[in-house]
Amino acid sequence: MEIERKWAMPSKYTFTIKPIQKLLEEEIGQPELWADPFAGENSPVYIKNDLNPEICKDGKDALIWLKGLDALFAGILLDPPYSITQAAQCYASYGKDKLEINPSNMKYWSSIKDEMARLIMPGGKAICFGWNSIGLGKNRGFEMKRILLVPHGGSRNDTIVTVEVKK
């Protein structure tokens, strides 16, 4: 397993952070074969969902969106709000009415990971972003290949990126 640590300025647009941009360029071969249930702005993949109507006109709750997919993907990005507080802030201004399950419920997040595991083809990748390195995990059939720690200085939390491959 490869572990890297690269300092970078923070940004609410995760995919614009330089070391993360580089990792995505290295790990995503064909962006048209990838999905992103929490796309936000600047997602490098083609199949996207986001509750913000300015990003995805017909955006849905990420869990409902994933359950509605039946294709197998080369990979899926998971860049949700990193904490229950972030989720509450993010969805307060839009999308709250589209949520099927309260995102402060931990079952919601494990169900999203279960759906991702179902949709990723063998040999495909899950790239997860957050403040922990849990990823999808062995119990869902994934093996950790790479971890990128991106410290942002001061008292800010690192952004942690995991790259796992489905067995």
C-alpha positions as a Python dict, from the first residue, in 0.01 Angstrom:
ca = {
    (1, 'M'): (0, 0, 0),
    (2, 'E'): (125, 346, -90),
    (3, 'I'): (86, 628, 164),
    (4, 'E'): (166, 987, 66),
    (5, 'R'): (145, 1317, 249),
    (6, 'K'): (125, 1639, 45),
    (7, 'W'): (49, 1981, 194),
    (8, 'A'): (-200, 2203, 7),
    (9, 'M'): (-424, 2500, 66),
    (10, 'P'): (-780, 2397, 161),
    (11, 'S'): (-1074, 2441, -73),
    (12, 'K'): (-1441, 2353, -48),
    (13, 'Y'): (-1393, 2230, -406),
    (14, 'T'): (-1204, 1911, -320),
    (15, 'F'): (-1117, 1818, -678),
    (16, 'T'): (-930, 2149, -732),
    (17, 'I'): (-677, 2082, -453),
    (18, 'K'): (-351, 2019, -644),
    (19, 'P'): (-236, 1686, -490),
    (20, 'I'): (-593, 1553, -517),
    (21, 'Q'): (-617, 1665, -880),
    (22, 'K'): (-292, 1477, -951),
    (23, 'L'): (-416, 1160, -777),
    (24, 'L'): (-741, 1167, -978),
    (25, 'E'): (-550, 1212, -1304),
    (26, 'E'): (-341, 905, -1214),
    (27, 'E'): (-628, 685, -1094),
    (28, 'I'): (-916, 762, -1333),
    (29, 'G'): (-854, 608, -1671),
    (30, 'Q'): (-1182, 664, -1852),
    (31, 'P'): (-1398, 926, -1678),
    (32, 'E'): (-1702, 820, -1881),
    (33, 'L'): (-1697, 486, -1692),
    (34, 'W'): (-1702, 652, -1349),
    (35, 'A'): (-1983, 784, -1130),
    (36, 'D'): (-2004, 1048, -859),
    (37, 'P'): (-2313, 1058, -631),
    (38, 'F'): (-2204, 1384, -457),
    (39, 'A'): (-2053, 1557, -761),
    (40, 'G'): (-2044, 1917, -645),
    (41, 'E'): (-1846, 2144, -874),
    (42, 'N'): (-1542, 2026, -1071),
    (43, 'S'): (-1607, 1651, -1061),
    (44, 'P'): (-1379, 1490, -1321),
    (45, 'V'): (-1623, 1210, -1409),
    (46, 'Y'): (-1912, 1203, -1655),
    (47, 'I'): (-2194, 1030, -1464),
    (48, 'K'): (-2287, 1272, -1186),
    (49, 'N'): (-2547, 1349, -927),
    (50, 'D'): (-2582, 1642, -689),
    (51, 'L'): (-2872, 1793, -498),
    (52, 'N'): (-2773, 2143, -606),
    (53, 'P'): (-2995, 2220, -909),
    (54, 'E'): (-2724, 2447, -1051),
    (55, 'I'): (-2499, 2140, -1085),
    (56, 'C'): (-2752, 1866, -1167),
    (57, 'K'): (-3095, 1974, -1283),
    (58, 'D'): (-3258, 1645, -1180),
    (59, 'G'): (-3038, 1569, -878),
    (60, 'K'): (-3159, 1316, -623),
    (61, 'D'): (-3066, 1192, -281),
    (62, 'A'): (-2733, 1011, -339),
    (63, 'L'): (-2862, 683, -198),
    (64, 'I'): (-3173, 685, -419),
    (65, 'W'): (-2960, 781, -719),
    (66, 'L'): (-2717, 493, -658),
    (67, 'K'): (-3003, 245, -607),
    (68, 'G'): (-3143, 354, -945),
    (69, 'L'): (-2824, 261, -1131),
    (70, 'D'): (-2773, -86, -1272),
    (71, 'A'): (-2456, -51, -1483),
    (72, 'L'): (-2117, -159, -1354),
    (73, 'F'): (-1860, 117, -1323),
    (74, 'A'): (-1481, 128, -1345),
    (75, 'G'): (-1498, 343, -1034),
    (76, 'I'): (-1702, 569, -812),
    (77, 'L'): (-1594, 882, -626),
    (78, 'L'): (-1728, 939, -276),
    (79, 'D'): (-1686, 1302, -170),
    (80, 'P'): (-1984, 1368, 57),
    (81, 'P'): (-2003, 1624, 337),
    (82, 'Y'): (-1735, 1507, 581),
    (83, 'S'): (-1937, 1541, 900),
    (84, 'I'): (-2295, 1549, 1019),
    (85, 'T'): (-2254, 1924, 1080),
    (86, 'Q'): (-2133, 1978, 722),
    (87, 'A'): (-2423, 1770, 588),
    (88, 'A'): (-2674, 1978, 784),
    (89, 'Q'): (-2520, 2304, 660),
    (90, 'C'): (-2494, 2183, 302),
    (91, 'Y'): (-2850, 2056, 274),
    (92, 'A'): (-3014, 2341, 470),
    (93, 'S'): (-3007, 2577, 172),
    (94, 'Y'): (-3127, 2328, -92),
    (95, 'G'): (-3213, 1964, -133),
    (96, 'K'): (-3346, 1891, 215),
    (97, 'D'): (-3681, 1800, 59),
    (98, 'K'): (-3506, 1547, -171),
    (99, 'L'): (-3337, 1352, 109),
    (100, 'E'): (-3493, 1012, 168),
    (101, 'I'): (-3300, 938, 487),
    (102, 'N'): (-3155, 1177, 741),
    (103, 'P'): (-2781, 1213, 656),
    (104, 'S'): (-2707, 1233, 1029),
    (105, 'N'): (-2810, 866, 1049),
    (106, 'M'): (-2499, 646, 1015),
    (107, 'K'): (-2703, 377, 835),
    (108, 'Y'): (-2743, 624, 548),
    (109, 'W'): (-2367, 637, 493),
    (110, 'S'): (-2315, 261, 519),
    (111, 'S'): (-2602, 208, 272),
    (112, 'I'): (-2431, 442, 25),
    (113, 'K'): (-2111, 237, 55),
    (114, 'D'): (-2309, -87, 7),
    (115, 'E'): (-2459, 51, -314),
    (116, 'M'): (-2119, 167, -437),
    (117, 'A'): (-1977, -182, -379),
    (118, 'R'): (-2265, -332, -579),
    (119, 'L'): (-2199, -99, -874),
    (120, 'I'): (-1819, -122, -902),
    (121, 'M'): (-1692, -396, -1133),
    (122, 'P'): (-1422, -639, -1014),
    (123, 'G'): (-1089, -461, -1053),
    (124, 'G'): (-1271, -126, -1032),
    (125, 'K'): (-1189, 147, -783),
    (126, 'A'): (-1355, 338, -503),
    (127, 'I'): (-1192, 673, -428),
    (128, 'C'): (-1321, 814, -99),
    (129, 'F'): (-1260, 1156, 54),
    (130, 'G'): (-1308, 1265, 414),
    (131, 'W'): (-1152, 1302, 755),
    (132, 'N'): (-1092, 929, 797),
    (133, 'S'): (-939, 644, 598),
    (134, 'I'): (-1223, 393, 633),
    (135, 'G'): (-1311, 372, 263),
    (136, 'L'): (-1546, 89, 161),
    (137, 'G'): (-1345, -181, 335),
    (138, 'K'): (-1260, -549, 323),
    (139, 'N'): (-1611, -660, 423),
    (140, 'R'): (-1742, -510, 98),
    (141, 'G'): (-1468, -682, -104),
    (142, 'F'): (-1219, -396, -138),
    (143, 'E'): (-845, -380, -83),
    (144, 'M'): (-674, -53, 12),
    (145, 'K'): (-408, 41, -243),
    (146, 'R'): (-333, 405, -174),
    (147, 'I'): (-384, 672, 91),
    (148, 'L'): (-319, 1042, 36),
    (149, 'L'): (-306, 1270, 340),
    (150, 'V'): (-350, 1637, 253),
    (151, 'P'): (-276, 1858, 553),
    (152, 'H'): (-395, 2218, 521),
    (153, 'G'): (-205, 2383, 805),
    (154, 'G'): (-313, 2545, 1127),
    (155, 'S'): (-593, 2372, 1312),
    (156, 'R'): (-768, 2250, 995),
    (157, 'N'): (-838, 1881, 949),
    (158, 'D'): (-644, 1693, 681),
    (159, 'T'): (-834, 1578, 376),
    (160, 'I'): (-782, 1202, 357),
    (161, 'V'): (-817, 1025, 22),
    (162, 'T'): (-833, 647, -7),
    (163, 'V'): (-806, 443, -324),
    (164, 'E'): (-940, 87, -301),
    (165, 'V'): (-972, -184, -562),
    (166, 'K'): (-1258, -434, -572),
    (167, 'K'): (-1139, -793, -565),
}
